[in-house]
Amino acid sequence: MSAWRDEDEMLLQRLEDETVAERLFALLVADRGDPSVRIHPRAGGLVGEVRKLPGGAAAVTAALAGDVAGLGHFIDKVPLARCTPELLHHLALFHAKAASALESTAPDLAANAWVWSLASWLALGEERAYLSRLEEAVLGPSAAKTAGIPPERVGHELVGELGRRADAASRDLKPAGTSALLALARSDDAAKIASLPDAARQRLKVETNRRRNAAIEGALDVIREALDEANVQGELTTKGRTLVLRAVAVWTWSGHDEQVEHFVVGQLERIGWELYRERNWSALRYLLDPFKPMMETLARRVEKDPSQLAYAAGCAQMFVFMSETDMDPRTKLAAAERAMKICPTHRNGRVVLASMLCDNALDLLREMTIVKRAADVERAEAMIKRAEVLYPATRELDAAKKKLEEVKTKVLVSW
């Protein structure tokens, strides 16, 4: 009689599954995660469930032989709709553990793990029966009805946890908050992976947006409070730049969220107009310089998305300020043109660009003291006509028109 029993075979397989699960976790986290975060031996159940899938046993055997990446690819390609509830449960916990290991050191990777964990919980919630049975087994039938979480709300529990993680990091801007915010921003991805119905997807989006916005507002409130205090003390123009600079860190922490961009535009306008009225061009230029990448990002959003129209005027004003303070004639004109592209009806932008066009036309015409080139005359005339369309009351317009007529009548045409 053989000494090898069925129980021994089951034990061996369980140990192999635990080994594969540990290798899979190590592959996912690699050397970028917190080494103190380890998976529980029960995570081997994930591998056991994978074995039951078509082709799963072969993928696990290959992983035992060293091809752990192949198993990872195999699992990623399996639609969640084809997974057993037990496998979905294991995937939700496994990805959440990976996210916890990565959130302080690799926020982007942690966010991706959170998305997969959320997708798994959402898919499990849609199945409903498994979680209902589990709650009854743990709490008892009576308590499950009163204290249990409805299966379809389980995914939202993770959303709440991500919101709390983001809130907790909103003042010190820890990377763990970044991973949570990035994951909340990708709720559509999680819903798509989970094949969530449209109505449930919309509810999820509302909840994730609310949690995300609240955390970002918490980070911005720190700056807002400091700016209000500086304003009360009459120190807004002297201390404002330093205080708003923190928003650059918040912008990075939040994954370049547009909410931060809108906040910064409002604060820069507030400070910028004070400096503008003082004609303190160097201070205004110094104020704007650190925020140019942020303003460029917002400008692209406004140009591409009609729903951003409400933010066009504020964004355009930033480029007007940049134009007014730029020392290089070429980039000065480019900033004014950009303001008009962002918001064609922006009054200040029209005034500045019209004035600049008249100045450029005058510079070109003043060079024509003896001879003139027809192409240059036409170019100057086009600039003057455009300036008149943009802002008929431009102060330099009459002088530009007068110089144009003078050149047309008194200077010889060369070519």
C-alpha positions as a printed NumPy array, in Angstrom:
array([[  0.   ,   0.   ,   0.   ],
       [  1.319,   3.38 ,  -0.98 ],
       [  2.218,   5.724,   1.829],
       [  1.2  ,   8.737,  -0.288],
       [ -2.357,   9.687,   0.61 ],
       [ -4.929,  12.026,  -0.925],
       [ -4.451,  14.26 ,   2.085],
       [ -0.755,  14.487,   1.29 ],
       [ -1.539,  15.443,  -2.309],
       [ -3.926,  18.172,  -1.121],
       [ -1.335,  19.487,   1.343],
       [  1.351,  19.552,  -1.355],
       [ -0.912,  21.441,  -3.724],
       [ -1.813,  23.922,  -1.01 ],
       [  1.853,  24.548,  -0.255],
       [  2.585,  24.937,  -3.961],
       [ -0.297,  27.405,  -4.274],
       [  1.036,  29.435,  -1.352],
       [  4.486,  29.457,  -2.942],
       [  3.113,  30.616,  -6.285],
       [  0.996,  33.304,  -4.614],
       [  4.078,  34.642,  -2.813],
       [  6.033,  34.685,  -6.068],
       [  3.171,  36.424,  -7.844],
       [  2.99 ,  39.058,  -5.115],
       [  6.762,  39.558,  -5.261],
       [  6.518,  40.019,  -9.028],
       [  3.756,  42.589,  -8.664],
       [  5.479,  44.527,  -5.911],
       [  9.098,  43.729,  -6.919],
       [ 11.665,  45.797,  -5.013],
       [  9.512,  48.947,  -5.106],
       [  7.156,  48.103,  -2.254],
       [  7.249,  48.088,   1.514],
       [  8.986,  44.799,   2.456],
       [  7.016,  44.622,   5.699],
       [  3.759,  44.089,   3.793],
       [  3.269,  40.369,   3.243],
       [  0.342,  38.326,   1.987],
       [ -1.384,  35.793,   4.23 ],
       [ -0.909,  32.092,   3.416],
       [ -4.628,  31.968,   2.642],
       [ -3.823,  34.021,  -0.47 ],
       [ -2.796,  30.683,  -1.944],
       [ -6.507,  30.177,  -2.462],
       [ -6.243,  32.601,  -5.381],
       [ -3.925,  30.177,  -7.16 ],
       [ -6.231,  27.297,  -6.289],
       [ -9.127,  29.113,  -7.956],
       [ -7.01 ,  29.926, -11.003],
       [ -6.304,  26.199, -11.421],
       [-10.032,  25.678, -12.034],
       [-10.058,  27.987, -15.072],
       [ -9.495,  26.584, -18.582],
       [ -5.724,  26.643, -19.026],
       [ -5.251,  27.703, -15.414],
       [ -3.607,  24.514, -14.181],
       [ -1.   ,  24.697, -16.93 ],
       [ -0.293,  28.36 , -16.097],
       [  0.21 ,  27.468, -12.415],
       [  2.507,  24.55 , -13.31 ],
       [  4.559,  26.908, -15.501],
       [  4.758,  29.369, -12.619],
       [  6.106,  26.657, -10.344],
       [  8.775,  26.042, -12.98 ],
       [  9.685,  29.753, -12.97 ],
       [  7.287,  31.486, -15.376],
       [  5.491,  33.621, -12.797],
       [  5.059,  36.499, -15.261],
       [  3.151,  34.171, -17.556],
       [  0.704,  33.4  , -14.758],
       [  0.298,  37.095, -14.083],
       [ -0.551,  37.738, -17.738],
       [ -2.95 ,  34.786, -17.711],
       [ -4.86 ,  36.202, -14.721],
       [ -4.951,  39.738, -16.156],
       [ -6.517,  38.467, -19.379],
       [ -9.334,  36.575, -17.681],
       [-12.543,  38.688, -17.811],
       [-13.892,  39.208, -14.308],
       [-17.292,  38.03 , -15.573],
       [-15.732,  34.575, -16.063],
       [-14.243,  34.412, -12.572],
       [-15.856,  32.475,  -9.754],
       [-16.996,  34.579,  -6.776],
       [-14.237,  32.965,  -4.715],
       [-11.619,  34.066,  -7.243],
       [-13.049,  37.601,  -7.343],
       [-12.805,  37.761,  -3.555],
       [ -9.189,  36.619,  -3.621],
       [ -8.317,  39.101,  -6.404],
       [ -9.902,  41.986,  -4.488],
       [ -7.847,  41.219,  -1.388],
       [ -4.654,  40.394,  -3.291],
       [ -4.614,  43.655,  -5.282],
       [ -5.5  ,  45.674,  -2.189],
       [ -2.537,  44.169,  -0.364],
       [ -0.257,  45.   ,  -3.312],
       [ -1.578,  48.57 ,  -3.32 ],
       [ -0.808,  48.888,   0.394],
       [  2.743,  47.725,  -0.229],
       [  3.292,  50.162,  -3.097],
       [  1.356,  53.267,  -2.075],
       [  4.218,  55.009,  -0.267],
       [  6.909,  54.302,  -2.84 ],
       [  5.241,  53.836,  -6.233],
       [  1.878,  55.689,  -6.271],
       [  1.177,  54.997,  -9.955],
       [  1.573,  51.237,  -9.503],
       [ -0.419,  51.344,  -6.268],
       [ -3.241,  53.196,  -8.021],
       [ -3.389,  50.497, -10.675],
       [ -3.614,  47.832,  -7.974],
       [ -6.4  ,  49.778,  -6.234],
       [ -8.303,  49.968,  -9.528],
       [ -8.126,  46.184,  -9.947],
       [ -9.154,  45.636,  -6.343],
       [-12.118,  47.974,  -6.807],
       [-13.092,  46.261, -10.073],
       [-13.034,  42.873,  -8.339],
       [-15.229,  44.097,  -5.476],
       [-17.645,  45.692,  -7.948],
       [-17.938,  42.481,  -9.964],
       [-18.418,  40.487,  -6.76 ],
       [-21.096,  42.94 ,  -5.609],
       [-22.982,  42.5  ,  -8.864],
       [-23.018,  38.718,  -8.315],
       [-24.603,  39.363,  -4.868],
       [-25.255,  35.75 ,  -3.763],
       [-21.699,  34.95 ,  -2.597],
       [-21.37 ,  38.002,  -0.349],
       [-24.865,  37.496,   1.058],
       [-24.007,  33.909,   2.019],
       [-20.69 ,  35.044,   3.493],
       [-22.346,  37.717,   5.638],
       [-24.91 ,  35.24 ,   6.926],
       [-22.177,  32.758,   7.78 ],
       [-20.173,  35.37 ,   9.701],
       [-22.939,  37.469,  11.288],
       [-25.837,  35.068,  11.355],
       [-29.044,  35.431,   9.313],
       [-30.67 ,  38.039,  11.572],
       [-27.631,  40.272,  12.026],
       [-26.761,  40.052,   8.339],
       [-30.103,  41.671,   7.504],
       [-29.615,  44.602,   9.912],
       [-25.844,  45.089,  10.18 ],
       [-24.621,  43.656,   6.896],
       [-23.531,  45.708,   3.905],
       [-25.665,  45.259,   0.773],
       [-23.487,  43.401,  -1.754],
       [-23.81 ,  46.15 ,  -4.35 ],
       [-22.342,  48.644,  -1.831],
       [-19.18 ,  46.653,  -1.11 ],
       [-17.226,  48.397,  -3.857],
       [-18.296,  51.748,  -2.432],
       [-16.781,  50.721,   0.902],
       [-13.387,  50.641,  -0.826],
       [-14.147,  54.019,  -2.399],
       [-14.743,  55.338,   1.111],
       [-11.451,  53.854,   2.284],
       [ -9.596,  55.471,  -0.613],
       [-11.247,  58.779,   0.246],
       [-10.1  ,  58.47 ,   3.853],
       [ -6.546,  57.68 ,   2.75 ],
       [ -6.53 ,  60.737,   0.505],
       [ -7.974,  62.928,   3.274],
       [ -5.358,  61.72 ,   5.749],
       [ -2.575,  62.742,   3.364],
       [ -4.075,  66.069,   2.271],
       [ -2.022,  68.233,   4.63 ],
       [  1.381,  66.569,   4.384],
       [  0.851,  65.396,   0.756],
       [  2.116,  61.866,   1.353],
       [  2.403,  59.551,  -1.686],
       [ -0.258,  57.248,  -0.246],
       [ -2.742,  60.046,  -0.875],
       [ -1.578,  60.335,  -4.468],
       [ -2.241,  56.645,  -5.129],
       [ -5.725,  56.949,  -3.613],
       [ -6.558,  60.04 ,  -5.678],
       [ -5.289,  58.445,  -8.875],
       [ -7.39 ,  55.366,  -8.201],
       [-10.5  ,  57.445,  -7.493],
       [ -9.943,  59.293, -10.771],
       [ -9.985,  55.957, -12.603],
       [-13.376,  54.737, -11.395],
       [-14.509,  54.453, -15.016],
       [-11.676,  51.998, -15.646],
       [-12.719,  49.891, -12.668],
       [-16.355,  49.967, -13.764],
       [-15.406,  48.899, -17.285],
       [-13.225,  46.028, -16.036],
       [-16.108,  44.884, -13.811],
       [-18.672,  45.222, -16.657],
       [-20.757,  47.415, -14.367],
       [-24.207,  48.499, -15.669],
       [-24.515,  52.157, -16.7  ],
       [-26.634,  53.207, -13.725],
       [-24.228,  51.627, -11.233],
       [-21.297,  53.125, -13.106],
       [-22.795,  56.609, -12.815],
       [-23.418,  56.186,  -9.073],
       [-19.824,  55.089,  -8.643],
       [-18.532,  58.096, -10.574],
       [-20.537,  60.521,  -8.444],
       [-19.179,  58.931,  -5.249],
       [-15.533,  58.819,  -6.389],
       [-15.65 ,  62.411,  -7.638],
       [-17.089,  63.559,  -4.339],
       [-14.399,  61.781,  -2.33 ],
       [-11.611,  62.969,  -4.609],
       [-12.761,  66.582,  -4.659],
       [-13.111,  66.657,  -0.875],
       [ -9.527,  65.462,  -0.372],
       [ -8.099,  67.954,  -2.855],
       [-10.112,  70.753,  -1.287],
       [ -8.636,  69.759,   2.055],
       [ -5.136,  70.224,   0.628],
       [ -6.066,  73.557,  -0.943],
       [ -7.732,  74.826,   2.235],
       [ -4.311,  74.987,   3.866],
       [ -3.188,  77.448,   1.182],
       [ -6.486,  79.325,   1.125],
       [ -6.371,  79.967,   4.856],
       [ -2.792,  81.234,   4.695],
       [ -3.617,  83.548,   1.791],
       [ -6.633,  84.968,   3.6  ],
       [ -4.439,  85.687,   6.611],
       [ -1.819,  87.374,   4.412],
       [ -4.54 ,  89.485,   2.826],
       [ -5.839,  90.61 ,   6.22 ],
       [ -2.278,  91.579,   7.19 ],
       [ -1.803,  93.512,   3.933],
       [  0.94 ,  91.117,   2.824],
       [ -0.733,  89.429,  -0.131],
       [  1.647,  90.809,  -2.762],
       [  4.766,  90.1  ,  -0.699],
       [  3.889,  86.65 ,   0.669],
       [  1.315,  85.439,  -1.837],
       [  3.728,  83.808,  -4.276],
       [  5.383,  81.707,  -1.581],
       [  2.022,  80.574,  -0.263],
       [  0.534,  79.715,  -3.667],
       [  3.705,  77.796,  -4.581],
       [  2.472,  75.005,  -2.317],
       [ -0.246,  74.454,  -4.91 ],
       [  2.413,  73.158,  -7.313],
       [  3.097,  70.37 ,  -4.825],
       [ -0.65 ,  69.762,  -4.432],
       [ -0.97 ,  69.633,  -8.234],
       [  1.745,  66.977,  -8.413],
       [  0.297,  65.094,  -5.437],
       [ -3.17 ,  65.064,  -7.012],
       [ -1.95 ,  63.74 , -10.349],
       [ -2.296,  67.151, -12.079],
       [ -5.932,  67.583, -11.165],
       [ -7.727,  70.453, -12.888],
       [ -9.359,  71.497,  -9.609],
       [ -5.923,  72.675,  -8.464],
       [ -5.414,  74.565, -11.724],
       [ -8.687,  76.441, -11.271],
       [ -7.738,  77.319,  -7.698],
       [ -4.332,  78.62 ,  -8.756],
       [ -5.795,  80.772, -11.53 ],
       [ -8.126,  82.405,  -9.022],
       [ -5.322,  83.117,  -6.571],
       [ -2.879,  84.358,  -9.219],
       [ -5.526,  86.711, -10.58 ],
       [ -6.111,  88.006,  -7.071],
       [ -2.419,  88.718,  -6.485],
       [ -1.595,  89.546, -10.1  ],
       [ -4.039,  92.429, -10.38 ],
       [ -2.551,  94.014,  -7.271],
       [  0.894,  93.912,  -8.869],
       [ -0.513,  95.018, -12.234],
       [ -2.067,  98.121, -10.709],
       [  1.291,  98.88 ,  -9.105],
       [  2.956,  98.407, -12.529],
       [  5.346,  96.047, -10.777],
       [  6.164,  94.016, -13.892],
       [  9.189,  92.213, -12.472],
       [  7.202,  91.02 ,  -9.439],
       [  4.319,  89.932, -11.678],
       [  6.707,  87.988, -13.898],
       [  8.304,  86.403, -10.831],
       [  4.833,  85.475,  -9.55 ],
       [  3.838,  83.671, -12.753],
       [  7.027,  81.799, -13.689],
       [  6.595,  78.669, -11.493],
       [  3.039,  78.134, -12.707],
       [  3.591,  78.202, -16.476],
       [  3.497,  74.381, -16.896],
       [  0.253,  74.289, -14.92 ],
       [ -1.26 ,  77.081, -17.016],
       [ -0.206,  75.32 , -20.21 ],
       [ -1.999,  72.168, -19.06 ],
       [ -5.155,  74.127, -18.231],
       [ -4.975,  75.937, -21.577],
       [ -4.919,  72.62 , -23.433],
       [ -7.924,  71.427, -21.425],
       [ -9.9  ,  74.573, -22.301],
       [ -8.948,  74.403, -25.975],
       [ -9.986,  70.758, -26.311],
       [-13.078,  70.583, -24.11 ],
       [-16.064,  72.945, -24.624],
       [-17.298,  72.096, -21.128],
       [-14.287,  74.013, -19.774],
       [-15.593,  77.297, -21.215],
       [-16.302,  78.694, -17.746],
       [-12.561,  78.65 , -17.024],
       [-11.463,  80.175, -20.331],
       [-11.435,  83.817, -19.179],
       [ -9.294,  83.188, -16.103],
       [ -6.851,  81.043, -18.05 ],
       [ -6.642,  83.658, -20.829],
       [ -5.842,  86.344, -18.235],
       [ -2.812,  84.341, -17.135],
       [ -1.462,  84.496, -20.692],
       [ -2.256,  88.211, -20.875],
       [ -0.19 ,  88.713, -17.724],
       [  2.6  ,  86.621, -19.271],
       [  2.482,  88.713, -22.424],
       [  2.581,  91.984, -20.506],
       [  5.649,  90.912, -18.522],
       [  7.604,  89.042, -21.228],
       [ 10.815,  90.718, -22.391],
       [ 11.128,  88.772, -25.658],
       [  8.987,  90.291, -28.477],
       [  8.329,  86.897, -30.07 ],
       [  7.152,  85.07 , -26.964],
       [  5.348,  88.225, -25.852],
       [  3.238,  88.154, -29.027],
       [  2.797,  84.363, -28.789],
       [  1.363,  84.674, -25.257],
       [ -1.12 ,  87.339, -26.389],
       [ -2.166,  85.186, -29.345],
       [ -2.598,  82.221, -27.004],
       [ -4.891,  84.264, -24.771],
       [ -7.11 ,  84.967, -27.788],
       [ -7.129,  81.331, -28.8  ],
       [ -8.221,  80.317, -25.308],
       [-10.906,  83.001, -25.007],
       [-11.59 ,  85.002, -28.21 ],
       [-13.915,  87.421, -26.405],
       [-11.501,  88.242, -23.562],
       [-11.421,  92.039, -23.371],
       [ -8.001,  92.43 , -21.801],
       [ -6.552,  89.979, -24.285],
       [ -8.035,  91.902, -27.201],
       [ -6.696,  95.197, -25.847],
       [ -3.185,  93.849, -25.327],
       [ -2.977,  92.033, -28.652],
       [ -4.385,  94.997, -30.602],
       [ -1.858,  97.328, -28.982],
       [  0.96 ,  94.915, -29.743],
       [ -0.094,  94.566, -33.372],
       [ -0.118,  98.345, -33.777],
       [  3.334,  98.615, -32.187],
       [  4.691,  95.885, -34.457],
       [  3.174,  97.537, -37.516],
       [  4.675, 100.894, -36.535],
       [  8.111,  99.318, -36.028],
       [  7.903,  97.751, -39.464],
       [  6.711, 100.962, -41.166],
       [  9.344, 103.147, -39.471],
       [ 12.033, 101.08 , -41.111],
       [ 10.74 , 102.217, -44.539],
       [ 12.32 , 105.678, -44.688],
       [ 13.631, 105.521, -48.263],
       [ 12.245, 102.427, -49.935],
       [  9.461, 100.041, -49.097],
       [  8.601,  96.454, -49.946],
       [  5.047,  95.784, -51.025],
       [  4.867,  92.597, -48.966],
       [  5.921,  94.44 , -45.797],
       [  3.386,  97.201, -46.412],
       [  0.662,  94.604, -46.835],
       [  1.787,  92.85 , -43.658],
       [  1.707,  96.089, -41.666],
       [ -1.694,  96.968, -43.074],
       [ -3.066,  93.534, -42.138],
       [ -1.826,  93.951, -38.556],
       [ -3.479,  97.365, -38.298],
       [ -6.777,  96.098, -39.695],
       [ -6.754,  93.169, -37.288],
       [ -5.988,  95.488, -34.374],
       [ -8.986,  97.634, -35.299],
       [-11.253,  94.576, -35.37 ],
       [ -9.948,  93.366, -32.022],
       [-10.266,  96.697, -30.231],
       [-11.291,  99.803, -32.194],
       [-10.359, 102.125, -29.326],
       [ -6.7  , 101.042, -29.286],
       [ -4.616, 104.107, -28.429],
       [ -1.894, 103.334, -30.957],
       [ -4.35 , 102.741, -33.803],
       [ -4.495, 106.309, -35.133],
       [ -0.71 , 106.639, -35.167],
       [ -0.367, 103.308, -36.975],
       [ -2.942, 104.301, -39.609],
       [ -1.269, 107.659, -40.127],
       [  2.154, 106.072, -40.552],
       [  0.724, 103.551, -43.004],
       [ -0.71 , 106.292, -45.219],
       [  2.549, 108.201, -45.028],
       [  4.542, 105.211, -46.212],
       [  2.037, 104.449, -48.958],
       [  2.199, 107.958, -50.399],
       [  5.76 , 109.16 , -49.701],
       [  8.051, 106.157, -49.788],
       [  9.12 , 104.565, -53.042],
       [  8.17 , 100.946, -53.658],
       [ 11.252,  98.778, -54.01 ],
       [  9.709,  95.338, -54.691]])
